[in-house]
């Protein structure tokens, strides 16, 4: 069977997502925790070799095993060629690389290899924001554009920060040690925030042909479950886990058989996973016990719970959602939250009120004009009130900003509908749907 360059690219991209962090973790285990950045360089080189080798020859029967084996050989050659690193060639190199290995143990109380590396990256010698950037880039394999989108900072700014960060780690020889006991807790908040960002990036993916990168979401969910297991008295972690459960429960209904986006109001709620919704309810209840401090994860989980509890889109408790989004904005001021509040308001006070809110948002928050969903949503509202010229204008602006193939397809369909209705209006005809 001949594999096209596109097929190989898709496979490498999938494995990059699936194995990147585990490969870095495995090589760090072999080389030592202070060699994590070198491990990352070797992994990136291995991924590039995979694409070239599989394109020119053939895809191996077990691609993951190939990656682990080649990465290990590259790491061995690196240490052998550099005299100052030959002391790293200890007994653990004699064991064959196992791509299915779940536990790559360091001497610490956190068992999972990936989670251990998350904690290691949260060194107090690195600023909070840079801890998150380091994890997303080094362990999650996120591109610069993905990280800049997640953190709402410019790509060029992020590029400079990453360069300075890695230079600082090397120059200051920052060690990535893993503390124990109570010393773990100061690092917990950055890890939860990183898992939240990872999950969101997978849930609303804008790179590739899929709107949901399930592997990313499920890995974030798995690590969050480990956080809750290890820190059972942390209500914030339970609230985050509840939020993830609610979102994963709706996976199968978010796309149709062609992989196209299905909007919330059109989703078949019978496809929602009731067991995961019940699990979300359980963790949210646990997170909301007396004395638990309210967090943004609590509020977002309650928002997701309201959607999951509604038997239909029309039966959603919109007034309760409006209050929750108002609270969320107080905790985490963001134009995107105001955008969501305007969407909810369209179900309470009507489209005219929502359009007024969106126009005000556009004037007050210039950053929102770089967000494609702002124009896609306002365009949809204009289309519903039959102001087709404004709808067409907004849909075109959204298309100029959107990156996701699937979101672009959805907006193009909306635009075509607005153009058809607009042209029919000019011709004196009304299109029958």
C-alpha positions in Angstrom: 0.0 0.0 0.0 1.4 3.4 -1.0 1.1 6.1 1.6 0.8 9.7 0.4 2.9 12.4 1.9 -0.3 13.8 3.4 -1.1 10.5 5.0 2.3 10.3 6.6 2.1 13.9 7.7 -1.2 13.1 9.4 0.2 10.0 11.1 3.3 11.9 12.3 1.1 14.8 13.6 -1.1 12.3 15.5 1.9 10.6 17.0 3.5 13.9 17.8 0.4 14.7 19.9 0.2 11.3 21.5 3.8 10.6 22.2 5.6 13.9 22.5 5.4 14.4 26.2 6.0 10.7 27.0 9.1 10.7 24.8 10.5 13.8 26.5 9.6 12.1 29.9 11.4 8.9 28.9 14.5 10.6 27.7 14.6 12.8 30.8 14.5 9.6 32.8 17.5 8.3 31.0 19.5 11.6 30.8 18.5 13.1 34.2 16.0 15.8 35.1 18.4 18.7 34.4 18.7 17.5 30.8 15.0 18.0 29.9 15.7 20.6 27.2 18.2 18.4 25.5 15.7 15.6 25.7 13.2 17.9 23.9 15.7 18.7 21.2 16.2 15.0 20.6 12.5 14.3 20.4 11.9 17.0 17.9 14.8 15.6 15.8 13.2 12.1 16.0 9.9 13.4 14.8 11.5 15.0 11.8 13.4 11.8 11.0 10.1 9.9 11.2 8.5 12.0 8.5 11.5 11.7 6.2 12.1 8.0 6.8 8.5 6.9 6.5 8.0 9.1 3.4 11.1 7.6 1.6 10.7 4.0 2.8 7.6 2.7 4.6 5.7 3.2 7.8 6.9 0.7 10.5 4.4 -1.8 11.9 4.6 -0.2 15.3 5.3 3.5 14.7 5.3 4.4 18.5 8.0 1.7 19.2 10.0 3.1 16.3 9.9 6.6 17.8 11.0 5.4 21.2 13.8 3.2 19.8 15.2 5.9 17.5 14.9 8.6 20.3 16.8 6.3 22.7 19.6 5.7 20.1 19.9 9.4 19.5 20.1 10.1 23.2 22.8 7.4 23.6 24.8 8.8 20.7 24.5 12.3 22.3 25.9 11.2 25.6 28.6 9.0 24.0 30.0 11.8 21.9 30.1 14.3 24.7 32.6 13.4 27.4 30.9 15.6 30.0 27.8 13.5 29.7 29.2 10.0 29.6 28.5 9.6 33.3 24.8 9.5 32.4 25.2 6.1 30.8 24.0 4.1 33.8 22.3 0.7 34.2 18.9 2.0 33.2 20.0 2.3 29.6 20.2 -1.5 29.4 16.5 -1.8 29.5 14.7 -1.7 26.1 12.5 1.3 25.5 8.9 0.5 26.0 6.4 2.8 24.4 3.6 1.3 26.5 5.4 2.0 29.8 3.1 3.8 32.1 5.5 4.5 34.9 8.9 5.9 34.4 9.9 6.4 38.0 11.9 9.1 39.6 12.4 9.1 43.4 9.3 11.0 44.4 5.8 10.3 45.6 4.1 11.2 42.3 3.9 7.9 40.3 2.8 9.0 36.8 5.7 10.0 34.5 3.9 12.8 32.8 2.5 14.3 35.9 5.9 14.1 37.5 7.4 16.1 34.7 4.6 18.7 35.1 5.6 19.2 38.7 9.3 19.3 37.7 8.6 22.2 35.3 7.0 24.3 38.0 10.3 25.3 39.5 10.1 28.3 41.9 13.1 29.7 39.9 10.8 30.1 36.9 7.9 32.6 36.9 4.3 31.3 37.0 3.5 32.3 33.4 6.7 30.8 32.2 6.0 27.5 34.0 2.8 27.2 32.0 4.6 28.1 28.7 7.3 25.6 29.4 4.9 22.7 30.1 2.8 23.5 27.0 5.8 23.7 24.8 8.1 21.0 26.2 5.7 18.4 27.4 2.5 19.0 25.5 4.3 19.8 22.2 2.1 22.8 21.5 3.2 25.1 18.7 3.9 28.7 19.3 0.6 29.7 17.6 -1.3 27.3 19.8 0.3 28.6 23.0 -0.2 32.3 22.0 -3.8 31.6 21.3 -4.3 29.8 24.6 -2.6 32.6 26.6 -4.0 35.4 24.5 -0.5 36.9 23.7 1.1 37.7 20.3 3.0 34.9 18.6 6.1 37.0 18.2 6.0 38.0 21.8 5.7 34.3 22.8 8.7 33.4 20.5 10.9 35.9 22.3 9.7 34.7 25.7 10.4 31.1 24.9 13.9 31.9 23.6 14.7 33.9 26.8 13.2 31.2 29.0 15.2 28.4 27.6 18.4 30.5 27.5 17.8 31.3 31.2 17.3 27.6 32.1 20.5 26.7 30.4 22.6 29.7 31.6 21.4 29.4 35.2 21.5 25.6 35.0 18.0 25.4 36.6 17.3 21.9 37.9 13.9 20.3 37.5 13.6 18.5 40.8 10.4 17.1 42.1 9.5 18.1 45.7 7.5 15.9 48.1 4.7 16.3 50.6 3.5 19.9 51.2 6.1 21.3 48.9 4.1 20.0 46.0 1.1 22.2 46.7 2.6 25.6 45.6 3.1 24.1 42.2 -0.5 22.7 41.9 -2.2 25.8 40.7 0.0 26.2 37.6 -0.5 22.5 36.7 -4.3 22.8 37.0 -4.2 25.9 34.8 -2.0 24.1 32.2 -4.4 21.1 32.1 -7.3 23.5 31.7 -5.6 25.1 28.7 -4.6 21.7 27.3 -8.1 20.5 27.4 -9.5 23.6 25.8 -7.0 23.4 23.0 -8.1 19.9 22.3 -11.8 20.6 22.7 -11.8 23.5 20.3 -8.9 22.6 18.1 -8.2 24.9 15.2 -5.2 23.1 13.7 -5.8 20.1 11.5 -9.0 18.8 10.0 -10.7 17.8 13.3 -12.5 20.2 15.6 -11.8 17.9 18.6 -8.4 16.5 19.3 -9.7 13.7 21.6 -6.3 12.4 22.6 -5.4 15.8 24.1 -8.6 16.1 26.0 -8.5 12.5 27.4 -4.9 12.9 28.5 -5.7 16.2 30.3 -8.7 14.3 31.9 -6.5 11.4 32.9 -3.9 13.7 34.6 -6.6 15.7 36.3 -8.0 12.5 37.8 -4.5 11.8 39.1 -4.4 15.2 40.7 -7.7 14.6 42.4 -6.5 11.2 43.6 -3.3 12.6 45.0 -4.9 15.8 46.4 -8.3 14.6 47.6 -8.9 17.8 49.7 -8.4 20.2 46.8 -11.9 21.3 45.7 -10.6 23.3 42.7 -9.1 20.1 41.2 -12.5 18.3 41.6 -14.3 21.2 40.0 -11.9 21.1 37.0 -12.4 17.4 36.7 -16.2 17.9 36.7 -15.9 20.5 34.0 -13.9 18.1 31.8 -16.3 15.2 32.4 -19.3 17.4 31.2 -17.4 18.4 28.1 -16.2 14.9 27.2 -19.7 13.6 27.7 -20.8 15.7 24.6 -18.0 14.5 22.3 -20.1 12.3 20.1 -22.8 14.9 19.5 -20.5 17.8 18.6 -19.7 16.5 15.1 -21.7 14.6 12.4 -20.7 11.5 10.4 -18.6 13.8 8.1 -16.8 15.4 11.0 -18.6 18.7 10.5 -19.5 20.8 13.5 -23.0 20.4 15.1 -24.0 23.4 17.1 -25.3 23.0 20.6 -28.9 23.8 19.7 -28.8 21.1 17.0 -27.1 18.3 18.9 -28.8 15.0 19.6 -28.8 14.9 23.3 -29.4 11.2 23.3 -25.7 10.9 22.2 -24.5 12.6 25.4 -22.8 10.2 27.7 -25.0 10.0 30.8 -22.4 8.2 32.9 -19.9 10.9 32.4 -22.5 13.6 33.2 -23.3 11.7 36.4 -19.5 11.6 37.2 -19.4 15.3 36.5 -22.2 15.8 39.0 -20.4 13.7 41.6 -17.1 15.7 41.4 -18.9 19.0 41.3 -20.8 18.0 44.4 -17.6 17.0 46.1 -16.0 20.3 45.0 -18.9 22.3 46.4 -18.9 21.0 50.0 -19.2 23.5 52.8 -16.2 25.6 53.2 -14.9 25.1 49.7 -13.5 28.2 48.1 -15.2 29.2 44.9 -13.0 29.2 41.8 -13.5 29.8 38.1 -13.5 26.1 37.6 -16.5 25.8 39.9 -18.4 28.5 37.9 -17.5 27.0 34.5 -18.5 23.5 35.7 -21.9 24.8 36.9 -22.4 26.4 33.5 -21.6 23.1 31.8 -23.9 21.3 34.2 -26.8 23.5 33.3 -26.4 22.6 29.7 -26.1 18.9 30.5 -29.2 18.9 32.7 -31.5 20.6 30.1 -33.7 18.2 28.2 -33.6 20.5 25.2 -31.9 23.7 24.1 -35.1 25.7 24.7 -35.5 24.3 28.2 -32.0 25.6 29.3 -32.0 27.8 32.4 -30.8 30.9 30.6 -31.3 33.2 33.5 -29.1 31.1 35.7 -26.5 31.0 33.0 -26.5 34.8 32.8 -25.8 35.1 36.5 -23.0 32.5 36.3 -21.3 34.3 33.4 -21.6 37.6 35.3 -19.9 35.9 38.3 -17.3 34.4 36.0 -16.5 37.8 34.5 -15.9 39.2 38.0 -13.4 36.4 38.7 -11.8 36.4 35.3 -12.5 39.6 33.3 -12.3 38.6 29.6 -14.0 39.9 26.4 -14.8 36.3 25.5 -16.9 35.9 28.7 -18.8 39.1 27.7 -19.3 37.5 24.3 -20.8 34.4 25.9 -23.0 36.6 28.1 -24.4 38.3 24.9 -25.2 34.8 23.5 -27.1 33.9 26.6 -28.9 37.3 26.6 -30.2 36.5 23.1 -32.3 33.8 24.6 -33.6 36.0 27.4 -34.1 39.5 25.9 -33.9 38.8 22.2 -31.4 39.3 19.4 -31.6 43.1 19.2 -30.4 43.4 22.8 -27.6 41.0 22.2 -26.4 42.8 19.0 -26.3 46.0 21.1 -24.1 44.3 23.6 -21.8 42.9 20.9 -21.5 46.4 19.3 -20.6 47.9 22.7 -18.1 45.1 23.2 -16.5 45.8 19.8 -16.0 49.4 20.8 -14.7 48.7 24.3 -12.5 45.7 23.7 -10.4 46.0 20.5 -8.8 42.7 21.2 -12.2 40.9 20.4 -11.9 42.1 16.8 -9.1 39.5 16.4 -11.4 36.7 17.5 -13.2 35.0 14.6 -16.1 33.8 16.7 -17.1 37.3 17.6 -17.9 38.1 14.0 -19.4 34.6 13.3 -21.8 35.0 16.2 -22.8 38.6 15.4 -23.2 37.6 11.8 -25.5 34.8 12.8 -27.6 37.2 14.9 -27.8 39.7 12.0 -28.9 36.8 9.7 -31.6 35.8 12.1 -33.1 39.3 12.1 -32.7 39.4 8.2 -30.1 42.1 8.1 -28.2 40.2 5.4 -25.7 42.9 4.4 -24.3 43.1 7.9 -24.4 39.4 8.3 -22.4 38.9 5.1 -19.9 41.6 6.2 -19.4 39.8 9.6 -19.1 36.3 8.1 -16.4 37.6 5.7 -14.5 39.1 8.6 -14.8 35.8 10.5 -13.4 33.9 7.5 -10.4 36.3 7.4 -9.6 35.4 11.0 -10.5 31.7 11.3 -7.8 29.0 11.1 -9.8 25.8 11.8 -10.8 23.9 8.7 -14.1 22.8 10.2 -15.0 26.2 11.7 -14.2 27.7 8.3 -16.6 25.3 6.6 -19.4 26.2 9.1 -18.9 29.9 8.5 -18.8 29.5 4.7 -22.2 27.6 4.9 -23.6 30.5 7.0 -22.2 33.0 4.5 -23.7 31.1 1.6 -27.1 31.2 3.3 -26.9 34.9 3.9 -25.9 35.6 0.3 -28.7 33.5 -1.0 -31.3 35.2 1.1 -29.8 38.6 0.2 -29.9 37.9 -3.5 -33.4 36.5 -3.4 -34.5 39.7 -1.7 -33.1 41.8 -4.5 -34.7 39.6 -7.1 -38.1 39.8 -5.4 -38.1 36.1 -4.6 -38.2 34.3 -1.3 -36.3 31.1 -1.1 -38.3 28.2 0.3 -36.3 26.1 2.8 
